[in-house]
Amino acid sequence: DAMVIQNPRYQVTQFGKPVTLSCSQTLNHNVMYWYQQKSSQAPKLLFHYYDKDFNNEADTPDNFQSRRPNTSFCFLDIRSPGLGDAAMYLCATSRALAVGETQYFGPGTRLLVL
Amino acid sequence: DAKTTQPPSMDCAEGRAANLPCNHSTISGNEYVYWYRQIHSQGPQYIIHGLKNNETNEMASLIITEDRKSSTLILPHATLRDTAVYYCIVRVAHTGTASKLTFGTGTRLQVTL
């Protein structure tokens, strides 16, 4: 029944060591989003893919990249993680076909940077 | 997208109705009101949304004032599992665009025995 799947649920990486988080969906939605949520804060949108088109938020650091090889999968790459990048990373999907369409979120991956 | 104001926290006794207010006084005519909630250590979950009329689904009711400057999310019979942070989000919704969400600080609802 899982619709938006994120693996792993917990990821530990070392300072400066590249890390990739993955997201997959079974909803066939054409839009996929990545949010960052730091402790005790609200989720903050990093970027999204509308089909194959990548849309970056203005204040997303260059350290964060994303790939979407097909409709079902989307990856978040952190090129050189810093201690400040420790957070929960949330993947979400939506259809861009109907007014008022909602987003479906995955369970998140909690990233720890040592 | 219009900004929203919510109380930082609320308590509710189990079995009672939880009424969560949201102020969005700068809302535009084409902006929807969405409610999501986030249970601890989980991803946000969609609850309900509306434009002008009151809405009800299996989870909650959404009451929007006539001038649309505020709304109230009602959980009719709150349970312990409803303890979460509730986010009120106002955004324009267009066909054929991404539904980007800008989360505010939300209301932390604590349901107690």
Interface residues (C-beta under 8 A of the other chain):
Chain A: V4 V31 Y33 A42 P43 K44 L45 H48 Y50 N55 M88 L90 A92 S94 A96 L97 A98 V99 G100 E101 T102 Q103 Y104 F105 G106 P107 G108 R110
Chain B: Y32 Y34 Q38 S41 Q42 G43 P44 Q45 Y46 H49 L51 Y87 A93 H94 T95 G96 T97 A98 S99 K100 L101 T102 F103 G104 T105 G106
